Amino acid sequence: MPAPDTRVLTAHVPAQLAIQVDHIAARLDRSRGWVVKQALAAWVHQEEERQRLTLEALADVDAGRTVDQAEVDAWAQSLSTEHPKPIPPSA
């Protein structure tokens, strides 16, 4: 029986993905549930970080901290040369 502070989630996944999860669980000597819980926790963390970074970037744009696209393009093209340009500063 699950602990009182847990919930059961059910999802249909492609058979090949389930097989891969089973292989990982066996290799780690862990349960399928443990592997899925770790993967889901990592994904949630990644999505929260993506949201935080998006809000941070939007705040930078609102504050005018941007870099001209032409400067970025010139910098990127210089990376494959012998003398790459420094990273363009934000406005």
N, C-alpha and C positions, 0 to 999 in steps of 0.2 A: 504494500500500500504506500502511495506517495506521501511524503511529509506534508503537514498542513500548509506550509508556505510554498508549495509547488503546484503547478498545473500541468496537465497532460495536453500536449499539442499533437494533432494528427495531420499528416500531410501525405499526399500521394506523390511519389517521386518516380522518375524513370527507373526501370529495372537495373540498367547499367550503373546508375548513380548509387543505388542501394548495394550493388555488388562491390563497388569501390569503397563505400563506407564500411562494409563488412571486412574487406581486406585490410583497410587501415586499422580497424578495431582489433583484428587478429594480430597484426604486426605490433601494435602497441600493447597488446594483452589487456585491452579495455573492452567495455561493452559498446554496442552500437549506440545506445542512448548517450553514453559519455561522449562519444565522438560527435554526435549530432549536437549535443549541448555545447561543446567547445566551439564547433563551427558556427552555431547560431549566435553565441556570445561574441565571437570575433566579428561576425557580420554586423551585429547591432552596434558594436563599438566603431566599426568603420563608417557606418551610416551616420552615427552621431558626430564623428569627426568631420565627415564631409559637410554636414549641415553647419557645424561651427565655422569651418573654413569658408564656406559660401557666405555666411553672414559677415565674417571678417572682411572678405573681399568686397562685398557690397558696401560696407562701411568705408573702406578705402576709396571706392569710387565716389561715394557721396561726399567724402572729404577732399576730393580732387587729387588723391594720390594715385595717379595713373601714369602710364608710359605710352608715348606715341607708337602706333603700330609700325610705322616706317623705321623707327629707331630699333625696335625689337627685331624686325626682319633683317636689318643691316647687321645687327649684332649676331643673330643666328647664322647668317651666311658667312660671317667672319670666323666662326668656330672651326671651320675646316681649313683655315689658312694657317700660315706660319705665324702670323701676328693677329690673334683674335682680339677684337675690341673688348673693352671692359663692359660689364653689365650696365645698361642704360639706367640712370637714376630716375626715380619717380618724380612727378611734377610737384 
